[in-house]
Amino acid sequence: MPKLTASHEEIKGQPPMAEGLYTIKLKGFKPQLSRKKDSVNLNPEIVIINHAEHNDRRVFDSLNTKAKWAWKDFCGCFGVPCAEDASGGIEFPGEFAGPENDPEKWQYVGPLLGQTGQAYLIQVQVLDTNGNPSTDKQGNTHRNQVKYYVNQLQASAVGR
């Protein structure tokens, strides 16, 4: 088998996208334990769609299981409500099948897969583990991050 090589320019990542509202699609999740091992980063696999310049470009969000306040807007962005119980608590739609102690083997089964929505992206500075300015693996000093999800369910309720 031939040796595979790539130049520095070929492996350099794309610069961050301009801040703004983008249409996104949820392709799935890549769960893994958080650094402290006390929660799970669901790591939604989100891509930009219907954009001339950035179509299929990935967007980062960890969606940690401790950030329960974000669940309603995340799910609502894709038009899927969280189930509410009698006490006002919520349940994330669908389920993650797999061994409870090994999130990396979890497979999401539920209504969020393939759904589209909108999110406002911002640029954030790349920091090292000590909080100092740094660069990512592709040499960028900034990266895109979801600032907020546009909750379709709340927007439609307000418009009634």
Backbone as a chain_set.jsonl record, in Angstrom:
{"seq": "MPKLTASHEEIKGQPPMAEGLYTIKLKGFKPQLSRKKDSVNLNPEIVIINHAEHNDRRVFDSLNTKAKWAWKDFCGCFGVPCAEDASGGIEFPGEFAGPENDPEKWQYVGPLLGQTGQAYLIQVQVLDTNGNPSTDKQGNTHRNQVKYYVNQLQASAVGR", "coords": {"N": [[0.849, -1.174, 0.0], [0.563, 2.228, -0.818], [2.298, 4.993, 0.733], [0.486, 7.396, 2.493], [0.253, 10.866, 2.245], [0.093, 14.359, 3.189], [0.097, 17.827, 2.529], [1.019, 20.766, 4.488], [-0.797, 22.82, 3.925], [-2.975, 21.353, 2.958], [-3.947, 20.073, 5.242], [-4.629, 22.083, 6.889], [-7.162, 23.657, 8.689], [-10.375, 25.109, 7.849], [-10.994, 28.627, 8.063], [-12.829, 30.197, 10.79], [-16.393, 30.576, 10.407], [-18.365, 33.469, 9.553], [-19.988, 35.238, 12.189], [-23.4, 34.598, 12.94], [-26.8, 33.734, 11.929], [-27.566, 30.436, 11.094], [-28.763, 27.709, 9.074], [-29.187, 24.487, 10.237], [-28.483, 20.921, 10.536], [-29.18, 17.96, 12.313], [-27.161, 15.247, 12.571], [-26.514, 13.179, 14.234], [-25.168, 11.807, 17.317], [-22.138, 11.812, 19.268], [-21.41, 10.588, 21.937], [-19.416, 11.038, 24.919], [-17.563, 10.619, 27.963], [-17.233, 13.394, 30.209], [-14.384, 15.528, 30.978], [-14.037, 15.512, 33.766], [-15.331, 13.206, 34.35], [-17.855, 13.074, 35.443], [-20.155, 13.519, 34.121], [-21.781, 13.48, 30.885], [-20.719, 14.402, 27.682], [-22.738, 14.986, 25.059], [-22.14, 15.617, 22.46], [-23.38, 16.584, 19.85], [-23.681, 15.874, 16.389], [-23.582, 18.219, 14.188], [-24.368, 19.906, 11.19], [-23.946, 22.539, 8.801], [-26.473, 23.535, 6.568], [-27.895, 24.207, 3.309], [-26.359, 26.443, 2.473], [-24.429, 28.485, 0.478], [-21.608, 28.779, 0.645], [-20.757, 27.366, 2.954], [-21.917, 24.813, 3.109], [-22.578, 21.642, 4.538], [-20.601, 21.917, 6.452], [-19.15, 21.262, 9.602], [-20.358, 21.913, 12.937], [-19.61, 22.816, 16.275], [-20.789, 21.688, 19.432], [-21.086, 20.821, 22.819], [-23.192, 19.936, 24.454], [-23.698, 19.045, 27.229], [-24.714, 16.634, 29.695], [-25.242, 17.704, 32.167], [-26.136, 20.219, 31.618], [-28.95, 20.77, 31.658], [-30.772, 22.826, 31.332], [-30.465, 23.625, 28.731], [-31.633, 21.756, 27.105], [-34.385, 22.002, 26.249], [-34.368, 24.16, 24.371], [-32.471, 23.189, 22.536], [-33.698, 20.773, 21.574], [-36.14, 21.867, 20.769], [-35.287, 23.531, 18.733], [-35.049, 21.799, 16.637], [-37.63, 21.177, 16.253], [-38.758, 19.308, 17.938], [-40.397, 18.516, 20.826], [-39.485, 18.379, 24.332], [-40.565, 15.884, 26.54], [-42.846, 16.508, 29.155], [-43.256, 15.988, 32.641], [-45.689, 15.463, 35.318], [-44.774, 17.011, 37.432], [-43.461, 19.104, 36.271], [-40.95, 18.572, 35.338], [-38.576, 17.607, 32.764], [-38.021, 15.417, 29.94], [-35.526, 14.195, 27.852], [-36.061, 13.774, 24.39], [-36.427, 10.58, 22.806], [-33.905, 7.977, 23.095], [-30.761, 6.863, 24.468], [-29.213, 4.119, 23.544], [-27.325, 1.464, 24.886], [-24.448, 0.39, 26.878], [-24.684, 1.593, 30.174], [-22.437, 2.563, 31.555], [-20.592, 3.198, 29.601], [-20.484, 5.605, 27.606], [-19.434, 6.084, 25.035], [-20.239, 4.009, 23.474], [-22.872, 4.382, 23.145], [-25.881, 4.645, 21.249], [-27.94, 6.88, 19.656], [-31.423, 6.769, 19.523], [-34.137, 8.072, 18.174], [-36.444, 10.867, 17.656], [-35.018, 13.169, 16.895], [-33.024, 12.799, 15.007], [-31.802, 13.712, 11.842], [-33.336, 15.978, 11.676], [-33.953, 19.484, 11.003], [-32.987, 22.878, 11.782], [-32.428, 26.152, 13.2], [-29.54, 27.977, 14.214], [-27.632, 30.333, 16.091], [-24.426, 31.249, 15.444], [-21.268, 31.926, 16.935], [-17.921, 33.324, 17.112], [-15.317, 32.033, 19.002], [-12.443, 32.435, 21.034], [-9.672, 30.249, 20.795], [-8.482, 28.403, 23.471], [-5.871, 27.211, 25.626], [-5.37, 24.446, 27.986], [-4.848, 25.837, 30.296], [-6.191, 28.155, 30.031], [-5.07, 30.067, 28.405], [-4.541, 32.041, 25.409], [-4.499, 30.218, 22.36], [-3.964, 27.855, 19.659], [-5.977, 25.784, 17.497], [-5.959, 22.318, 16.348], [-5.786, 22.703, 13.654], [-4.512, 25.072, 13.363], [-5.96, 27.412, 13.762], [-6.894, 30.422, 15.475], [-9.351, 31.041, 16.444], [-12.646, 29.588, 16.792], [-15.822, 28.298, 15.659], [-18.844, 28.338, 17.538], [-21.936, 27.269, 18.93], [-24.066, 29.796, 19.878], [-26.744, 30.221, 20.556], [-29.726, 28.245, 20.169], [-32.391, 28.509, 17.901], [-35.465, 28.21, 19.038], [-37.915, 26.535, 17.604], [-40.383, 25.717, 18.555], [-41.06, 27.491, 20.65], [-41.047, 29.855, 19.196], [-43.177, 29.456, 17.421], [-45.257, 29.319, 19.219], [-45.284, 31.891, 20.274], [-46.025, 33.328, 18.054], [-48.697, 32.824, 17.732]], "CA": [[0.0, 0.0, 0.0], [1.389, 3.429, -0.863], [2.278, 5.858, 1.91], [-0.396, 8.542, 2.31], [0.83, 12.1, 2.77], [-0.673, 15.586, 2.965], [0.874, 19.029, 2.794], [0.53, 21.614, 5.576], [-1.971, 23.537, 3.434], [-4.084, 20.421, 2.817], [-4.507, 19.698, 6.537], [-5.047, 23.274, 7.625], [-8.615, 23.784, 8.754], [-10.976, 26.312, 7.313], [-11.156, 29.667, 9.085], [-14.191, 30.218, 11.314], [-17.424, 31.258, 9.621], [-18.841, 34.724, 10.132], [-21.039, 35.066, 13.181], [-24.731, 34.827, 12.402], [-27.82, 32.695, 11.965], [-27.346, 29.41, 10.077], [-29.645, 26.554, 9.081], [-28.382, 23.328, 10.628], [-29.116, 19.599, 10.524], [-28.605, 17.048, 13.298], [-26.858, 13.959, 11.949], [-26.38, 12.157, 15.27], [-24.43, 12.172, 18.521], [-20.913, 11.058, 19.573], [-21.25, 10.791, 23.374], [-18.225, 10.614, 25.645], [-17.482, 11.161, 29.313], [-16.581, 14.696, 30.362], [-13.036, 15.409, 31.569], [-14.149, 15.168, 35.195], [-15.977, 11.887, 34.393], [-19.06, 13.151, 36.263], [-21.262, 13.788, 33.216], [-21.518, 13.037, 29.513], [-20.867, 15.344, 26.573], [-23.461, 14.269, 24.009], [-21.456, 15.945, 21.209], [-24.239, 16.452, 18.666], [-23.049, 16.042, 15.081], [-24.394, 19.237, 13.526], [-23.759, 20.458, 9.974], [-24.619, 23.655, 8.136], [-27.105, 23.132, 5.302], [-28.484, 25.262, 2.471], [-25.502, 27.622, 2.469], [-23.581, 28.411, -0.725], [-20.18, 28.683, 0.969], [-20.435, 26.498, 4.098], [-22.766, 23.628, 3.144], [-22.004, 20.422, 5.139], [-19.535, 22.216, 7.408], [-19.513, 20.841, 10.958], [-20.462, 22.914, 13.995], [-19.359, 22.182, 17.562], [-21.492, 21.942, 20.688], [-20.905, 19.617, 23.646], [-24.493, 19.555, 25.018], [-23.41, 18.221, 28.401], [-25.902, 16.154, 30.393], [-25.505, 18.569, 33.319], [-26.722, 21.47, 31.112], [-30.349, 20.421, 31.381], [-31.487, 24.035, 30.922], [-30.303, 23.8, 27.283], [-32.32, 20.687, 26.382], [-35.62, 22.447, 25.589], [-34.046, 24.947, 23.178], [-31.809, 22.306, 21.573], [-34.714, 19.91, 20.948], [-37.106, 22.751, 20.126], [-34.666, 24.018, 17.5], [-35.314, 20.792, 15.609], [-39.07, 20.957, 16.195], [-39.134, 18.155, 18.757], [-40.516, 18.94, 22.219], [-39.128, 17.489, 25.434], [-41.756, 15.456, 27.272], [-42.93, 17.066, 30.5], [-44.009, 15.172, 33.585], [-46.67, 16.191, 36.119], [-44.112, 17.953, 38.337], [-42.805, 20.151, 35.494], [-39.656, 18.104, 34.871], [-38.562, 17.268, 31.337], [-37.301, 14.225, 29.513], [-34.932, 14.324, 26.524], [-36.779, 12.856, 23.491], [-35.65, 9.439, 22.324], [-33.064, 7.363, 24.118], [-29.411, 6.457, 24.108], [-29.09, 2.695, 23.807], [-25.958, 1.013, 25.088], [-24.081, 0.192, 28.281], [-24.784, 2.833, 30.931], [-21.118, 3.034, 31.995], [-19.7, 3.433, 28.458], [-21.209, 6.468, 26.673], [-18.899, 6.047, 23.674], [-20.946, 2.946, 22.749], [-24.292, 4.734, 23.05], [-26.464, 4.971, 19.953], [-29.188, 7.603, 19.849], [-32.589, 6.306, 18.783], [-35.187, 9.02, 18.497], [-37.01, 11.738, 16.629], [-34.176, 14.305, 16.536], [-32.126, 12.473, 13.889], [-32.143, 14.207, 10.52], [-34.159, 17.188, 11.736], [-33.263, 20.742, 10.713], [-33.373, 24.03, 12.582], [-31.532, 27.289, 13.056], [-28.714, 28.302, 15.37], [-26.785, 31.507, 15.946], [-23.039, 30.872, 15.714], [-20.312, 32.978, 17.265], [-16.523, 32.924, 17.104], [-14.692, 32.078, 20.322], [-10.991, 32.267, 20.983], [-9.164, 28.946, 21.201], [-7.67, 28.516, 24.684], [-5.254, 25.961, 26.059], [-5.953, 23.933, 29.23], [-4.636, 26.824, 31.356], [-6.974, 29.342, 29.73], [-4.276, 31.017, 27.627], [-4.806, 31.989, 23.96], [-3.779, 29.133, 21.7], [-4.492, 27.51, 18.339], [-6.498, 24.427, 17.44], [-5.13, 21.386, 15.577], [-5.649, 23.196, 12.289], [-3.794, 26.344, 13.381], [-6.862, 28.557, 13.915], [-6.928, 31.047, 16.795], [-10.763, 31.115, 16.812], [-13.489, 28.532, 16.245], [-17.247, 28.59, 15.788], [-19.579, 27.655, 18.595], [-23.342, 27.661, 18.98], [-24.416, 30.752, 20.938], [-28.08, 29.782, 20.965], [-30.573, 27.561, 19.201], [-33.681, 29.16, 17.717], [-36.454, 27.218, 19.429], [-39.084, 26.602, 16.712], [-41.622, 25.513, 19.313], [-41.378, 28.736, 21.337], [-41.337, 30.878, 18.176], [-44.523, 29.238, 16.891], [-46.216, 29.623, 20.285], [-45.33, 33.34, 20.393], [-46.677, 33.863, 16.87], [-50.147, 32.492, 17.697]], "C": [[0.895, 1.237, 0.0], [1.257, 4.236, 0.423], [1.406, 7.081, 1.609], [0.226, 9.764, 2.968], [-0.098, 13.27, 2.469], [0.216, 16.772, 3.311], [0.271, 19.804, 3.955], [-0.74, 22.338, 5.145], [-3.189, 22.627, 3.331], [-4.73, 20.062, 4.154], [-4.964, 20.896, 7.357], [-6.56, 23.416, 7.549], [-9.1, 25.079, 8.141], [-11.079, 27.358, 8.421], [-12.594, 29.653, 9.588], [-15.137, 30.976, 10.388], [-17.788, 32.566, 10.314], [-19.925, 34.42, 11.156], [-22.389, 35.347, 12.539], [-25.629, 33.61, 12.511], [-27.611, 31.731, 10.792], [-28.413, 28.327, 10.203], [-28.775, 25.325, 9.308], [-29.203, 22.044, 10.546], [-28.404, 18.727, 11.551], [-28.413, 15.681, 12.655], [-26.762, 12.826, 12.969], [-25.645, 12.704, 16.471], [-23.188, 11.29, 18.637], [-20.626, 11.226, 21.065], [-19.9, 10.32, 23.904], [-18.226, 11.267, 27.02], [-16.803, 12.52, 29.303], [-15.2, 14.484, 30.987], [-13.078, 14.965, 33.018], [-14.803, 13.807, 35.409], [-17.232, 11.88, 35.267], [-20.308, 13.478, 35.437], [-20.855, 13.311, 31.823], [-21.688, 14.209, 28.563], [-21.527, 14.566, 25.444], [-22.875, 14.525, 22.629], [-22.345, 15.746, 19.978], [-23.442, 16.701, 17.388], [-23.952, 16.947, 14.253], [-23.642, 19.725, 12.3], [-24.621, 21.607, 9.455], [-25.253, 23.112, 6.854], [-27.628, 24.375, 4.589], [-27.679, 26.561, 2.513], [-24.503, 27.477, 1.324], [-22.112, 28.151, -0.396], [-19.858, 27.611, 2.013], [-21.284, 25.239, 4.193], [-21.98, 22.415, 3.628], [-20.846, 20.678, 6.092], [-20.014, 21.904, 8.818], [-19.494, 22.01, 11.928], [-20.313, 22.188, 15.33], [-20.324, 22.653, 18.644], [-21.355, 20.678, 21.516], [-22.228, 19.075, 24.183], [-24.309, 18.565, 26.173], [-24.7, 17.839, 29.128], [-26.207, 16.959, 31.655], [-26.181, 19.875, 32.901], [-28.175, 21.236, 30.717], [-31.175, 21.62, 30.931], [-31.412, 24.24, 29.411], [-31.126, 22.797, 26.475], [-33.54, 21.176, 25.619], [-35.33, 23.231, 24.317], [-33.363, 24.092, 22.12], [-32.851, 21.464, 20.837], [-35.738, 20.746, 20.185], [-36.592, 23.332, 18.829], [-34.996, 23.081, 16.349], [-36.793, 20.405, 15.548], [-39.577, 19.791, 17.015], [-39.223, 18.6, 20.219], [-39.959, 17.903, 23.188], [-40.427, 17.117, 26.137], [-41.71, 16.058, 28.67], [-43.73, 16.132, 31.39], [-44.912, 16.062, 34.435], [-46.031, 17.233, 37.038], [-43.386, 19.072, 37.598], [-41.408, 19.785, 35.025], [-39.727, 17.746, 33.392], [-37.75, 16.006, 31.084], [-36.808, 14.449, 28.09], [-35.623, 13.34, 25.589], [-35.87, 11.751, 22.945], [-34.847, 8.837, 23.452], [-31.692, 7.045, 23.552], [-29.262, 4.999, 24.528], [-27.622, 2.322, 23.939], [-25.653, 0.871, 26.56], [-24.01, 1.53, 29.034], [-23.42, 3.414, 31.301], [-20.143, 3.306, 30.85], [-20.411, 4.265, 27.387], [-20.698, 6.412, 25.234], [-19.56, 4.949, 22.832], [-22.436, 3.245, 22.612], [-24.667, 5.04, 21.611], [-27.788, 5.674, 20.214], [-30.266, 7.032, 18.939], [-33.707, 7.28, 19.146], [-35.515, 9.972, 17.381], [-36.121, 12.91, 16.198], [-33.319, 14.056, 15.289], [-32.666, 13.002, 12.566], [-32.967, 15.484, 10.503], [-33.309, 18.434, 11.472], [-33.81, 21.858, 11.599], [-32.425, 25.176, 12.304], [-30.79, 27.535, 14.358], [-27.885, 29.541, 15.058], [-25.38, 31.101, 16.368], [-22.206, 32.106, 16.026], [-18.904, 32.434, 17.077], [-15.994, 33.061, 18.528], [-13.204, 31.812, 20.167], [-10.623, 30.867, 21.467], [-8.249, 29.164, 22.399], [-7.056, 27.168, 25.017], [-5.864, 25.544, 27.396], [-5.767, 24.887, 30.405], [-5.411, 28.115, 31.111], [-6.225, 30.411, 28.957], [-4.624, 30.914, 26.145], [-3.914, 30.943, 23.287], [-4.305, 28.968, 20.282], [-5.032, 26.089, 18.4], [-5.581, 23.564, 16.582], [-4.9, 21.846, 14.152], [-4.955, 24.557, 12.228], [-4.666, 27.577, 13.509], [-6.816, 29.1, 15.342], [-8.36, 31.188, 17.318], [-11.514, 29.95, 16.181], [-14.942, 28.952, 16.411], [-17.854, 27.746, 16.899], [-21.025, 28.126, 18.538], [-23.541, 28.611, 20.154], [-25.805, 30.426, 21.467], [-28.779, 29.1, 19.803], [-31.877, 28.332, 19.107], [-34.742, 28.088, 17.943], [-37.71, 27.401, 18.593], [-40.391, 26.505, 17.488], [-42.033, 26.781, 20.056], [-41.767, 29.816, 20.333], [-42.751, 30.691, 17.636], [-45.581, 29.549, 17.952], [-46.375, 31.131, 20.448], [-46.122, 33.92, 19.243], [-48.173, 33.597, 16.81], [-51.013, 33.617, 18.152]], "O": [[1.879, 1.289, 0.738], [0.238, 4.172, 1.111], [1.578, 7.724, 0.574], [0.671, 9.702, 4.114], [-0.966, 13.18, 1.601], [0.99, 16.724, 4.267], [-0.858, 19.534, 4.365], [-1.674, 22.456, 5.939], [-4.312, 23.064, 3.583], [-5.926, 19.777, 4.205], [-5.607, 20.739, 8.394], [-7.156, 23.307, 6.477], [-8.332, 26.02, 7.941], [-11.235, 27.008, 9.591], [-13.486, 29.156, 8.9], [-14.73, 31.896, 9.679], [-17.547, 32.74, 11.509], [-20.684, 33.463, 11.007], [-22.507, 36.232, 11.692], [-25.266, 32.595, 13.104], [-27.494, 32.157, 9.643], [-28.908, 28.057, 11.297], [-27.751, 25.148, 8.648], [-30.432, 22.07, 10.493], [-27.177, 18.748, 11.651], [-29.378, 15.036, 12.245], [-26.909, 11.655, 12.618], [-25.513, 13.918, 16.631], [-23.184, 10.155, 18.162], [-19.69, 11.938, 21.428], [-19.322, 9.349, 23.416], [-18.814, 12.331, 27.216], [-15.91, 12.774, 28.494], [-14.888, 13.394, 31.466], [-12.266, 14.149, 33.453], [-14.827, 13.306, 36.533], [-17.637, 10.834, 35.773], [-21.386, 13.689, 35.991], [-19.75, 12.812, 31.611], [-22.685, 14.928, 28.628], [-20.956, 13.604, 24.928], [-23.09, 13.729, 21.715], [-22.1, 14.855, 19.165], [-22.631, 17.624, 17.32], [-24.954, 16.504, 13.692], [-22.43, 19.936, 12.35], [-25.837, 21.641, 9.641], [-24.637, 22.321, 6.141], [-27.781, 25.442, 5.185], [-28.25, 27.649, 2.58], [-23.815, 26.461, 1.217], [-21.449, 27.381, -1.091], [-18.786, 27.007, 1.958], [-21.366, 24.645, 5.268], [-20.854, 22.182, 3.188], [-20.171, 19.733, 6.5], [-21.14, 22.237, 9.189], [-18.728, 22.961, 11.772], [-20.823, 21.081, 15.501], [-20.632, 23.839, 18.759], [-21.491, 19.575, 20.987], [-22.366, 17.863, 24.35], [-24.716, 17.406, 26.091], [-25.654, 18.616, 29.173], [-27.327, 16.899, 32.162], [-26.743, 20.57, 33.747], [-28.568, 21.479, 29.576], [-32.17, 21.455, 30.225], [-32.235, 24.972, 28.86], [-31.295, 22.98, 25.269], [-33.723, 20.81, 24.459], [-35.969, 23.0, 23.29], [-33.64, 24.247, 20.931], [-32.878, 21.448, 19.606], [-36.154, 20.378, 19.086], [-37.373, 23.6, 17.916], [-35.198, 23.522, 15.218], [-37.166, 19.438, 14.883], [-40.7, 19.331, 16.814], [-38.218, 19.021, 20.792], [-39.96, 16.705, 22.904], [-41.3, 17.967, 26.307], [-40.65, 16.11, 29.294], [-44.738, 15.56, 30.975], [-44.897, 17.284, 34.284], [-46.669, 18.226, 37.386], [-42.754, 19.913, 38.237], [-40.742, 20.595, 34.381], [-40.815, 17.598, 32.835], [-36.919, 15.594, 31.894], [-37.581, 14.847, 27.219], [-35.766, 12.171, 25.946], [-34.693, 11.979, 22.663], [-35.072, 9.142, 24.623], [-31.491, 6.97, 22.34], [-29.194, 4.687, 25.717], [-26.778, 2.81, 23.187], [-26.49, 1.19, 27.405], [-23.359, 2.472, 28.584], [-23.265, 4.634, 31.355], [-18.978, 3.616, 31.101], [-20.884, 3.725, 26.387], [-21.463, 6.67, 24.304], [-19.451, 4.963, 21.606], [-23.179, 2.454, 22.03], [-23.883, 5.613, 20.854], [-28.657, 5.14, 20.905], [-30.051, 6.839, 17.742], [-34.167, 7.308, 20.287], [-34.942, 9.902, 16.294], [-36.444, 13.585, 15.221], [-32.936, 15.001, 14.599], [-33.823, 12.774, 12.212], [-33.265, 16.017, 9.434], [-32.098, 18.43, 11.694], [-34.934, 21.79, 12.094], [-31.708, 25.177, 11.304], [-31.323, 27.335, 15.45], [-27.487, 29.769, 13.916], [-25.161, 30.666, 17.498], [-22.411, 33.179, 15.46], [-18.714, 31.231, 16.902], [-16.202, 34.085, 19.178], [-12.772, 31.066, 19.288], [-11.198, 30.364, 22.432], [-7.35, 30.004, 22.357], [-7.634, 26.119, 24.733], [-6.774, 26.208, 27.893], [-6.461, 24.758, 31.413], [-5.303, 29.063, 31.889], [-6.692, 31.546, 28.86], [-4.964, 29.833, 25.664], [-2.734, 30.809, 23.61], [-5.008, 29.837, 19.767], [-4.612, 25.288, 19.235], [-4.534, 24.031, 16.136], [-3.935, 21.433, 13.509], [-4.825, 25.133, 11.148], [-4.164, 28.694, 13.377], [-6.713, 28.336, 16.301], [-8.56, 31.429, 18.508], [-11.084, 29.394, 15.171], [-15.258, 29.845, 17.198], [-17.44, 26.615, 17.159], [-21.3, 29.258, 18.141], [-23.223, 28.271, 21.294], [-26.018, 30.362, 22.678], [-28.476, 29.335, 18.633], [-32.415, 28.765, 20.126], [-34.894, 27.171, 17.135], [-38.49, 28.321, 18.841], [-41.386, 27.133, 17.124], [-43.217, 27.118, 20.095], [-42.69, 30.594, 20.571], [-43.456, 31.676, 17.416], [-46.68, 29.992, 17.619], [-47.474, 31.608, 20.73], [-46.829, 34.911, 19.427], [-48.85, 34.103, 15.915], [-52.237, 33.484, 18.174]]}, "num_chains": 1, "name": "protein.A"}
